[in-house]
Amino acid sequence: MFSSSALQMLEQRVSRKMRGQRHVVPLTALRMPVAKYIGDLPGFWQARFYDFNVYSPEKKNEKLDYMHANPVNRGLVRHAQDWPWSSWAFYFSSESGLIAMDRVNM
């Protein structure tokens, strides 16, 4: 488990490195608007974080629903299944999705 100061140091190093690099975007990537200047960008990381132990099947489903709803709530897609990097397909259809996953049984 990371301490807050260790996580802060990790976040600072990653964000500085990522902002300093130019990345080639694959043609298969979802196109999203990008700020012209780094100063126009919102924070690289969320301002706050907290860990949370998932202790029941109900809580697991609640967290999955929340996670799958994020791109929908941001207006990036109409349904969670339309977000290419979502695990929605893995949990709610017979598709595997872009990333191999293991089912968590509780």
C-alpha positions in Angstrom: 0.0 0.0 0.0 1.4 3.4 -0.9 1.6 6.2 1.6 0.1 9.5 0.6 3.6 11.1 0.2 4.8 8.2 -2.0 1.7 8.3 -4.2 2.1 12.1 -4.5 5.8 11.7 -5.6 4.8 9.0 -8.1 2.0 11.2 -9.5 4.3 14.2 -9.9 6.9 12.2 -11.8 4.4 10.6 -14.1 2.6 13.8 -14.9 5.8 15.7 -15.6 7.1 12.9 -17.8 3.8 12.5 -19.7 3.4 16.2 -20.3 6.9 16.5 -21.6 6.5 13.8 -24.2 4.8 13.9 -27.6 2.8 10.7 -28.2 1.9 9.1 -31.5 -1.8 8.4 -31.3 -2.8 5.1 -33.0 -5.5 5.4 -35.6 -7.7 3.1 -33.6 -7.7 5.4 -30.6 -10.8 7.4 -29.8 -10.2 11.0 -31.0 -10.8 13.5 -28.2 -10.2 17.3 -28.3 -6.8 18.3 -26.9 -5.8 21.6 -25.4 -3.4 23.7 -27.4 -1.2 24.7 -24.5 -0.3 22.8 -21.4 -1.6 25.7 -19.3 -5.0 25.0 -20.8 -5.1 21.4 -19.5 -7.0 20.5 -16.4 -5.0 18.7 -13.7 -3.3 15.5 -14.8 -4.6 13.6 -11.8 -7.7 13.9 -9.8 -7.3 16.3 -6.9 -8.2 13.7 -4.2 -8.2 9.9 -3.9 -9.1 7.3 -1.4 -8.8 3.6 -1.2 -11.9 1.5 -0.7 -12.2 -2.2 0.1 -14.9 -4.0 -1.9 -16.3 -6.3 0.7 -19.5 -7.8 -0.9 -20.9 -8.7 -4.4 -23.3 -5.8 -4.1 -20.5 -3.3 -3.4 -18.5 -4.8 -6.4 -21.5 -4.3 -8.7 -22.0 -0.7 -7.4 -18.4 0.2 -8.1 -18.5 -1.5 -11.6 -21.7 0.4 -12.4 -20.1 3.7 -11.3 -16.9 2.9 -13.3 -18.9 1.9 -16.4 -21.1 5.1 -16.2 -18.1 7.5 -16.2 -17.7 7.9 -20.0 -21.5 8.2 -20.3 -21.7 10.8 -17.6 -18.9 12.8 -19.3 -20.8 12.8 -22.6 -18.2 10.8 -24.4 -20.5 7.9 -25.4 -24.2 7.2 -25.2 -23.8 3.8 -23.5 -21.0 2.2 -21.6 -20.7 -0.5 -24.2 -19.6 2.1 -26.7 -16.5 3.1 -24.7 -13.7 0.9 -26.3 -11.6 0.7 -23.1 -14.5 -0.2 -20.9 -14.8 -3.6 -19.1 -18.6 -3.4 -19.7 -18.5 -6.0 -22.5 -16.6 -8.4 -20.3 -19.2 -8.2 -17.5 -22.4 -7.8 -19.5 -22.0 -9.6 -22.8 -20.1 -12.5 -24.3 -17.4 -10.2 -25.8 -13.9 -10.1 -24.3 -13.2 -6.4 -24.9 -9.8 -4.9 -25.7 -8.1 -6.0 -22.5 -7.9 -9.6 -21.2 -9.5 -9.8 -17.7 -10.2 -12.3 -15.0 -13.6 -12.5 -13.5 -13.7 -11.6 -9.8 -16.0 -13.9 -7.8 -17.2 -12.9 -4.4 
